[in-house]
């Protein structure tokens, strides 16, 4: 684990599920997300990184960590991977950390895996996010059939939190009135980033959802009061927000550590069969094939 603290990158993640085994009506977005962001060296993505990350997944299973995580590979921006670990509380995160503190063998294995993985990286950073229900919009905790994540980061100007909440409320109300299918879970960057940074997370089953949302933009503008209302909202937004950045990621099941219920919900995706060449290669001892834990 490098206990995967979250990173204040950009995101609107449709609320990440904690326990897909629950009935969807009972599921809630995780209260705490820890994310690690790994910046990859040229040519070190793909299968070579999959093998390195598989060691962490193996170690997580061995330690029976409760904090499951999704691995996201960049589709925009500089090549990088995000590892988003979800927890119901900070205490739950601490409990996972204690597993390695109390088991010297697991701790040593983790250190070896981190050392091996570092050979593929240019750098790494992390952050911790806390869920904000008031800024979220129809979050969808069940990500078992998701394939992509869109992350959008908003840097709110100091002293303009009130305006930020107001303009977000206006936009949410317009989306509701327009019947738009948008959804996101809102998280405030609490550690590892600048104060006033919010990340919206939206998971997607298909990129066609983006086409649909773009087509709904006209209806949302009309729901805001047409061009005049949209212009007013733009002014409020500009006064409250310093910068915005969105990025798109694909979910990598080979690098993800998800619970059994999620795997059963879409086994073909979460348990992909390894190519014969990969199976043969894995039979050979390799230092880089050692395991690596979930909340890195």
Secondary structure, DSSP 8 states (H G I E B T S, - for coil): --------S---B----S-TTS-TTT----SEEEEEEEEE-TT-STHHHHHHHHHHHHHHHHHT-S--EEEEEESSSSSEEEEEEEESSHHHHHHHHHHHHH-HHHHHHHHHHHHHHHTTEEEEEEEEEEE-TTT-BS-----TT--EEEEEEEEE-TT-HHHHHHHHHHHHHHHHHHT----BEEEEEEESS-TTEEEEEEEES-THHHHHHHHTHHHHHHHTTHHHHHHHHHHHHHHHEEEEEEEEEEE-GGG-B--HHHHHHTHHHHT----HHHHHHHTS--GGGS---S--
